[in-house]
Amino acid sequence: MTHSGPEEAYKKGMAEYEAEDYETAIRYFRAVFNYGRGNEWAPDAQFQLAEAHRERGQYLVAANEFQRFQQLYRTNDRVPRAQYERARAYYLQSPAYHLDQSHSERAISLFQLFIDRHPNHELVSDAEEKISELREKLAHKKYDAAGMYEQRRMWRAATETYERTFDQYPETQWADNALLGAIRSYVRYADRSVANKQGERYQQAIDYYARLEQLFPDSPLLKQAKPLRDEAQQKLEEVREQEERQSLAQDDTSGDAR
């Protein structure tokens, strides 16, 4: 690697970048900084350094380099683009939905920060689309967790996790599925509850059906939910009748005692 100054080092780095030899490009871009971070080629070299790491699949390194660009060159015109690219690096690092989603959450946070700071930027719509995509992934993960609790008959955990899936991700494709899961789990939770808790849990199932019907009137899941609602209503009536009989029996006992 030979170069006579920052300009030559940068231009050689760009030639290697365009030839897709990103490893060599990175060495040339770093060489620009040997002439000081304040030289006129340094901002471009820093930005291209981050992009070269991204092209190599080193997404977290790229995110750090885009952040360094923002910190070192705060008045540069490409700061908004660097903010977007930093978020996109975390987006590219985001794994399949069933794995740890900390990078997805980080990407969402950074995309939202970019949107808030630069609401008129041409990349805002793309950032919004990526946020939606990542939120679908987070919802899918939480929905599957609820399903796992349901399969293991951990009814309280299942109902709470289905509820959180809907509450946190109501705009996703998993929202009506989560409401159906909550209905189904509350009915089974009530079946296995102590007598004084059954009524309120059957009622929860009925309330979630009403919510599903109101928010998703065209959902095909209503056909599966309605028999569960009917079952909950019937069992709730039986619980209330039993409570009434017990109350009357207690009154009779009290009257005999007097």
N, C-alpha and C positions, 0 to 999 in steps of 0.2 A: 504494500500500500504506500503509494507516494502521492504527495500533494504539496503545492507551494503556498497554500493559504486556505482560508475558510471557504472562499468561493469555489475553488477547484475541488475541495473535499466534498462540498455539498453537491456539486454537479456530477461528480463521479458516483456519489451515493444515489442520486436520482437515476443515473444510467443503470446502475445495478438493480435498483428498485423496479424499474420498468422492464428489466430483463428477468425479473422475479427471483433474483439472487438476493433474498432479503437478509441473509446473514452477513454478506459482504456489505450490503447497503447500510446495515446497522453500524458496522465498524467505521465507515466513512462519515456517517452522520455524527457519530460520537467524536470523530476527529475534529469536526468543526468547533467543538467546545474547547479544544486545546488552545484556541485563539481567544478564549474568553466568552462568557455567556452573553456579553453585551455586543458582540460583533453583529453586523447587519444580517448575516446568514444564519445566526443561531436560532431565531424563532422558527424559521422554515425547517431547519434541521431537527429541532425538537419535535415539531409536529409530524414530520415524516418518520422520525425515529419511532414514535408511537404507532403510526400506521404500519410500519414494517413489522413491529412486534405482533400487531394484530394479524397481519397476513401470514405470519408464521404460526398462528394459532396460540400465541402466548397472550391470552386475553387479559389476564390480571396484570401482567407486566405492562401491556398497552394501556390499561386503565390508569395505572400509576403514572405513566409518561404523559398521558393527556392531562392528568391532574397537575403534573409538574409544569406543563405548558401554561395552564391557567394561572398558576402561582407566580411564575417567572415573568410572564408577558401579559399582565392584566389588561393593558390598553390595546392589545392586538385585535385586529378585526376578526380573527378566527377563534377568539375565546368562546363565543356561543357554539361554534361547530365542535370545538374541543370538549365542551360540556356534553353535547349530544353524543359524541364518539366515546366518551368515557362511559356513559350509560349503556351505549350499544355494546361495549366490550363485556360488561357484566351480563347483558342480554345473551351474547354469544356463548358465554360461559355457563348459562343456565342449563341444567341437565334435564333428563326425563322427569315427568311429574312425580314419580314415586320416590325419587331421591331427595336429598336435602335441598331445600329451595332458598337458602340464604342469599345466593347470588341473584335469584329472580327478584327477591324482595329488595335487594340493593339496587338492581336495575330500575325497578318501578320507582323507587325513591328518587333516583337521579334523573330519570326521564321527567318526573313531575316537577322537580326543581328547575330543569331546563325549560319546561313549558311555562312555569310561573315567572321565570326571569325574562323569557323571550317569547311572549305570547303571539307575536306576529311573525316569527321566524318561519321560513318555508318548510322546515322539518318538523314543525309541531304536529301536523296530522300523522306523520310517520311515527312519531314518539307516542302519540295517543293509541295508534293501532298496536304498537308493541306492548304498551301497558295492558291493553285489553287481552292480548294473547297471553301475557304472563299471568294475569289474574285468572284466566281460564285454567291455567296449569295449577295455580295455588288452590283454586276451588276443587279441581279434580282430586288433588291430593287429600284435601280435608274430607271430601265426600267419601273417598275410599277408606279413610280412617274410620269414619262413622260406620260404613258397611262392615268393616272388620269387627268393630265392637258389637254390632248387631249379630253377626255370625257366631260370636262367642257368647252371646246372650248376656252381654254386659249392658243392660238396658238403659241405665242412667247415663252412662258414657255415650251410648249410641244417640239417645235423644238430644243430649247437650251438644254433641258434635254435629249432628244434622242441623240443629238450630243455628249454630255458629256458621255453618257453611252458607245457609241462606242469609243470615244477618250480615255477614262480611262480604258476600259475593252475589248480591241479588240480581245483578245484570247479566250473570253468566248463564251458560246452558245447563249448569248443574243446579240452578235455583229451584225449579219445580221438582226435580228429582230429590232434592234435600227435603222439601216439604212432604213429599210422599214418604220418604224414609222416616221423618219425624212422626207422621200419622201412624205408620205401621209399628214403629218402636214404642210409641206411647200406649197403643192398645196392648201390646205384649207386656210392657212394663206394668200397666195397670192390672193385667191378669195375674201377675206374680207379686203384687203389692199387698201389704197389710190392708185390712178392710177400710180403715179410716183414711187411706190414701188413694184408694181405687177411684173414687168419684172424680177427684180433681184431675187425675191422669187420663181417664176416659174423656173428660171435658177438654183437656188439652188436645187430644186427638181430633175431637170435633172442631175445635177452634182452628186448628191447622188446616183442616179440610176447607173450612170457610175461607181461609186466607188463600189457599191454592185456587179455589174456584173464583175468587175475586180478582186475583192478580194474573192468573193464567187461564182465562175462560176457554181457551182453545187447546189447552194442553191435552195430549192423548193420555196422560197419566191420570186424568180424572176418572177414567173407567176403572182403573185399579184402586183408586182412592175411595170411591163411593161405597163399595161393600165394606171397607174398613170403617168408614164413617157410620154406616148403618149398624155395624156390629158394636161400635163404641156407644151409640145412642141406646141400643137395646140393653147393653150391659149397664149403662149408667142408670137407666130406668130401674133395672133390677136392684142395683145398689141402693138407690133412693127408697125403693119399696122396702127393702130389708132394713134400712135405717129407720124408716117410719114405723115398721113393726116393732123394732127394738125400743123405739121411743114410747110407743103405746104400752108395751109390756112394762117398761120402767114406771110409767104413770100408774098402771094398774097395781104394781107392787107397792108404790108409794101410798096409793089409796088404801090398800089392805093394811098397811102398817099403821095408818092413822085410825 
